[in-house]
Amino acid sequence: MVQSKQELCDLLDRARIELRPNLGQNFLIDQNLMHLLVDRANLQPDDTVLEVGAATGSLTELLAEQAGAVVAVEIDRRLMEIARQKLSGRDNVTLLCRDALFESKLNMTVVLKLTQHLGRLGGRLLLVANLPYRLAGRLLMDCICGELPFTHLYFTVQREVADRILAPPGTKTYGLMSIVFQASGRVKRLRKLPPSVFWPQPQVDSTMLAWARASENTPTVLSAKGTMGSNLPLAIDDLITLVEVAKVLLHYRRKKISSCIALKQESPLRITDLNQALAVTDIDPNLRGEQLSPEQYIALAQALNMP
């Protein structure tokens, strides 16, 4: 059951809990939007779902009704205790009270629990969450580029992060996150969310997004209308190389690619290999990194990884 603002207030008052703004504790209180997030995920009995920012367990409960296993992470012990009481008897829910990230990667305890459920169930691995603002960007990047095989992400983030994810080449907000999301799969804006659908109300607008990894074995569930990104599967080695290439070429945003390569620092990529990849892919070294499309970054990564 999705809790209303009044129900949440009463619940926290009884538990004598004051929210901590530094943890990004903004509860999604619009029942229709929470159901939309779950419905779009089209969960199956063999799916494993990660939820980060479980709070009092409202979204967790909806996920548990459909998924085979839910790993729900909440850093606030006071809220976690409320969630434990709410979800008692849900055998397919694992509650973890800890930070979801360690040094910008998923906490190893979270990774192990997800791996166990994924091995047992054999279905998809998804993220479905109303993400805390403080860790959203780092978490999403690790879900796509990390060791776990996430196939779909359904989440809410602040509008600034969503704009960076959806940005086309040549725009001010186009960057590493845009390239990674669009090179690895299809991404779509599901809803724009005003502050009023959260409590306490944040100072910024938010967005609900969906991402589906491009895969020959996992057809996208995103309709073509309004989506952007690639339908071609990208090997994880190529994705990791793509991230390194993008970091080099975007480090000096206003400089030409050739200058960025010459000035590169702290990258495992060699200057000679980068210049050779440019030649093989017929990419003009006088362009800037922000002008290259995700497809061109894919081509560079694959050229660098050719035997």
Wavefront OBJ file of the C-alpha trace (Angstrom):
o trace
v 0.000 0.000 0.000
v 1.383 3.400 -1.038
v 1.471 5.779 1.905
v 0.008 9.258 1.610
v 1.733 12.348 2.961
v -0.441 12.324 6.083
v 0.160 8.640 6.697
v 3.908 9.162 6.381
v 3.830 12.129 8.751
v 1.848 10.156 11.318
v 4.142 7.145 10.934
v 7.319 9.182 11.432
v 5.798 11.142 14.329
v 4.913 7.942 16.172
v 8.452 6.668 15.647
v 9.867 10.089 16.619
v 11.865 10.258 13.405
v 13.114 13.514 11.932
v 14.257 13.231 8.337
v 17.851 13.947 7.351
v 18.124 16.286 4.332
v 21.739 15.218 3.709
v 20.493 11.722 2.846
v 18.149 12.990 0.138
v 15.051 11.652 1.881
v 12.181 12.688 -0.402
v 9.340 10.146 -0.450
v 7.321 9.587 -3.615
v 3.738 10.012 -2.384
v 1.817 9.931 -5.677
v 0.194 6.485 -5.859
v -0.329 6.617 -9.637
v 3.317 7.439 -10.295
v 4.593 4.684 -8.029
v 2.354 2.174 -9.796
v 3.523 3.528 -13.157
v 7.150 2.898 -12.203
v 6.358 -0.713 -11.291
v 4.009 -1.350 -14.205
v 6.545 -0.161 -16.793
v 9.084 -2.627 -15.404
v 6.719 -5.492 -16.386
v 8.148 -7.670 -13.616
v 8.131 -11.463 -13.881
v 8.331 -14.216 -11.207
v 11.942 -15.006 -12.163
v 13.156 -11.365 -12.015
v 15.598 -10.048 -9.414
v 15.103 -6.387 -8.495
v 17.364 -3.902 -6.738
v 15.704 -0.999 -4.938
v 17.937 1.726 -3.483
v 16.352 4.157 -1.029
v 13.674 1.783 0.253
v 12.612 4.173 3.051
v 9.478 2.766 4.751
v 8.912 0.016 2.181
v 5.963 1.234 0.082
v 7.619 0.672 -3.291
v 9.321 -2.465 -1.953
v 5.924 -3.985 -1.204
v 4.676 -3.360 -4.741
v 7.844 -4.870 -6.220
v 7.596 -7.943 -4.000
v 4.082 -8.670 -5.282
v 5.456 -9.333 -8.784
v 9.208 -10.051 -8.735
v 10.885 -13.292 -7.718
v 13.313 -11.493 -5.394
v 13.758 -7.909 -4.193
v 16.928 -6.591 -2.579
v 15.966 -3.312 -0.893
v 18.710 -1.041 0.457
v 18.186 1.768 2.973
v 20.938 3.599 4.860
v 18.706 5.016 7.630
v 18.259 2.390 10.379
v 15.147 4.126 11.723
v 13.341 3.888 8.372
v 14.628 0.370 7.831
v 12.968 -0.764 11.054
v 9.628 0.554 9.788
v 10.183 -1.263 6.479
v 10.997 -4.511 8.332
v 7.699 -4.366 10.171
v 5.762 -3.517 7.018
v 7.361 -6.308 4.996
v 7.410 -9.061 7.612
v 6.308 -12.286 6.000
v 7.601 -11.314 2.554
v 10.014 -14.186 1.998
v 11.216 -12.811 -1.353
v 12.469 -9.518 0.155
v 16.012 -8.988 1.430
v 16.429 -5.773 3.428
v 19.942 -4.332 3.740
v 20.658 -1.399 6.035
v 23.790 0.156 4.578
v 25.077 2.585 1.970
v 24.401 1.129 -1.457
v 27.751 2.364 -2.752
v 31.362 1.945 -1.743
v 33.777 4.195 -3.631
v 31.265 4.744 -6.479
v 30.571 1.028 -6.924
v 27.784 -1.149 -5.581
v 28.488 -2.314 -2.048
v 29.858 -5.876 -2.139
v 27.148 -7.148 0.216
v 24.535 -5.865 -2.236
v 26.387 -7.461 -5.146
v 26.551 -10.845 -3.383
v 22.838 -10.867 -2.509
v 21.833 -9.934 -6.050
v 24.162 -12.578 -7.486
v 22.670 -15.252 -5.248
v 19.105 -14.457 -6.267
v 20.024 -14.092 -9.935
v 21.724 -17.489 -9.935
v 18.729 -19.107 -8.262
v 16.008 -17.498 -10.393
v 17.801 -17.164 -13.719
v 15.700 -14.217 -14.971
v 16.458 -10.544 -15.500
v 18.240 -8.181 -13.136
v 16.585 -4.772 -12.823
v 16.882 -1.564 -10.834
v 13.499 -0.084 -9.863
v 13.818 2.831 -7.453
v 13.028 6.349 -6.380
v 16.730 7.162 -6.160
v 18.238 9.404 -3.475
v 19.727 12.430 -5.213
v 23.080 12.132 -3.465
v 24.113 8.887 -5.178
v 21.970 8.615 -8.305
v 24.582 9.383 -10.951
v 27.294 7.135 -9.538
v 24.881 4.277 -8.911
v 23.417 4.374 -12.407
v 26.832 4.371 -14.043
v 27.842 1.299 -12.048
v 24.603 -0.496 -12.912
v 25.442 -0.089 -16.604
v 29.234 -0.470 -16.537
v 29.772 -2.623 -13.443
v 30.099 -6.354 -12.949
v 26.405 -7.178 -12.589
v 24.314 -7.801 -15.744
v 21.504 -5.276 -15.273
v 19.147 -5.468 -18.251
v 16.701 -2.684 -17.306
v 16.635 0.412 -15.107
v 13.427 2.201 -14.046
v 14.029 5.134 -11.748
v 13.357 8.690 -10.674
v 16.142 11.290 -10.551
v 16.458 15.045 -10.368
v 15.818 16.707 -13.724
v 19.430 17.861 -14.077
v 20.646 14.238 -14.098
v 17.904 13.196 -16.529
v 18.822 16.043 -18.880
v 22.438 14.860 -18.909
v 21.356 11.291 -19.675
v 19.114 12.371 -22.572
v 21.341 15.124 -24.008
v 22.216 14.922 -27.733
v 25.751 15.559 -29.050
v 26.894 19.163 -29.259
v 24.771 20.411 -26.368
v 25.965 21.879 -23.096
v 24.744 18.945 -21.010
v 26.102 16.204 -23.309
v 28.800 14.238 -21.554
v 29.979 10.890 -20.230
v 26.596 9.898 -18.808
v 24.808 10.728 -22.078
v 27.268 8.634 -24.064
v 27.179 5.617 -21.732
v 23.371 5.471 -21.494
v 22.802 5.958 -25.214
v 25.642 3.704 -26.401
v 24.661 0.769 -24.206
v 20.902 0.705 -24.809
v 17.679 2.646 -25.240
v 16.562 5.321 -22.801
v 13.194 7.046 -22.498
v 11.633 9.776 -20.383
v 8.461 8.366 -18.809
v 7.269 11.402 -16.834
v 8.307 14.837 -15.669
v 7.777 15.052 -11.914
v 7.050 18.315 -10.069
v 8.202 18.747 -6.452
v 4.600 18.309 -5.262
v 4.621 14.529 -5.874
v 7.303 14.121 -3.181
v 7.371 14.736 0.547
v 9.231 16.647 1.792
v 9.177 18.613 -1.448
v 12.629 18.927 -3.062
v 13.848 22.251 -4.391
v 14.130 20.901 -7.960
v 12.005 19.100 -10.529
v 12.518 15.387 -11.110
v 12.102 12.924 -13.964
v 11.118 9.265 -14.285
v 13.292 7.412 -16.797
v 13.519 3.913 -18.268
v 16.612 2.301 -19.804
v 16.893 -1.097 -21.524
v 20.255 -2.616 -22.379
v 20.697 -3.485 -26.047
v 20.928 -7.263 -26.322
v 20.239 -9.946 -28.895
v 18.714 -12.118 -26.162
v 16.770 -9.409 -24.318
v 14.508 -7.429 -26.669
v 13.758 -3.949 -25.412
v 10.388 -3.393 -23.753
v 10.556 0.313 -24.522
v 8.283 1.531 -27.290
v 10.125 3.254 -30.136
v 8.332 6.571 -29.666
v 10.336 8.971 -27.538
v 13.312 6.657 -27.063
v 16.917 7.350 -27.954
v 20.079 5.291 -27.972
v 21.409 2.091 -29.538
v 19.678 -1.188 -30.394
v 23.007 -2.927 -31.077
v 24.511 -5.083 -28.302
v 27.761 -3.709 -26.879
v 30.296 -6.069 -25.303
v 31.249 -5.131 -21.747
v 34.931 -4.829 -22.745
v 33.967 -2.338 -25.451
v 31.802 -0.429 -22.965
v 34.668 -0.144 -20.483
v 36.982 1.072 -23.252
v 34.303 3.514 -24.416
v 34.227 5.069 -20.938
v 38.014 5.547 -21.005
v 37.890 7.085 -24.489
v 35.102 9.474 -23.496
v 36.988 10.571 -20.379
v 40.013 11.469 -22.506
v 38.107 13.270 -25.262
v 35.794 15.179 -22.903
v 38.426 16.200 -20.345
v 39.008 19.499 -22.164
v 35.572 20.228 -23.585
v 36.576 23.148 -25.792
v 39.701 21.547 -27.236
v 39.981 19.469 -30.392
v 40.193 15.700 -30.105
v 43.813 15.783 -31.221
v 44.708 18.182 -28.406
v 42.813 16.137 -25.803
v 44.757 13.036 -26.833
v 48.086 14.868 -26.662
v 47.239 16.232 -23.197
v 45.694 13.051 -21.791
v 46.453 12.183 -18.175
v 45.911 9.108 -15.987
v 44.435 6.981 -18.768
v 45.407 3.398 -19.663
v 44.912 4.242 -23.350
v 48.018 4.959 -25.413
v 48.284 8.043 -27.617
v 49.389 6.020 -30.646
v 46.433 3.636 -30.283
v 43.961 6.503 -29.980
v 45.297 8.210 -33.089
v 45.177 4.918 -34.991
v 41.563 4.349 -33.907
v 40.642 7.806 -35.206
v 42.145 6.927 -38.566
v 40.417 3.538 -38.756
v 37.006 5.042 -37.926
v 37.552 8.080 -40.179
v 36.751 10.510 -37.363
v 38.061 14.037 -37.861
v 40.635 14.838 -35.119
v 39.712 18.514 -35.445
v 36.283 17.863 -33.944
v 35.644 18.248 -30.229
v 34.727 15.302 -28.030
v 31.298 16.775 -27.310
v 30.505 16.692 -31.036
v 30.940 12.911 -31.418
v 27.822 10.751 -31.319
v 27.487 7.684 -29.067
v 27.825 5.561 -32.215
v 31.202 7.173 -32.952
v 32.381 6.458 -29.408
v 31.304 2.841 -29.899
v 33.300 2.687 -33.135
v 36.400 4.075 -31.407
v 36.114 1.593 -28.536
v 35.701 -1.352 -30.881
v 38.646 -0.182 -33.009
v 40.834 0.013 -29.923
v 39.819 -3.506 -28.876
v 40.446 -5.107 -32.266
v 43.109 -7.869 -32.045
l 1 2 3 4 5 6 7 8 9 10 11 12 13 14 15 16 17 18 19 20 21 22 23 24 25 26 27 28 29 30 31 32 33 34 35 36 37 38 39 40 41 42 43 44 45 46 47 48 49 50 51 52 53 54 55 56 57 58 59 60 61 62 63 64 65 66 67 68 69 70 71 72 73 74 75 76 77 78 79 80 81 82 83 84 85 86 87 88 89 90 91 92 93 94 95 96 97 98 99 100 101 102 103 104 105 106 107 108 109 110 111 112 113 114 115 116 117 118 119 120 121 122 123 124 125 126 127 128 129 130 131 132 133 134 135 136 137 138 139 140 141 142 143 144 145 146 147 148 149 150 151 152 153 154 155 156 157 158 159 160 161 162 163 164 165 166 167 168 169 170 171 172 173 174 175 176 177 178 179 180 181 182 183 184 185 186 187 188 189 190 191 192 193 194 195 196 197 198 199 200 201 202 203 204 205 206 207 208 209 210 211 212 213 214 215 216 217 218 219 220 221 222 223 224 225 226 227 228 229 230 231 232 233 234 235 236 237 238 239 240 241 242 243 244 245 246 247 248 249 250 251 252 253 254 255 256 257 258 259 260 261 262 263 264 265 266 267 268 269 270 271 272 273 274 275 276 277 278 279 280 281 282 283 284 285 286 287 288 289 290 291 292 293 294 295 296 297 298 299 300 301 302 303 304 305 306 307
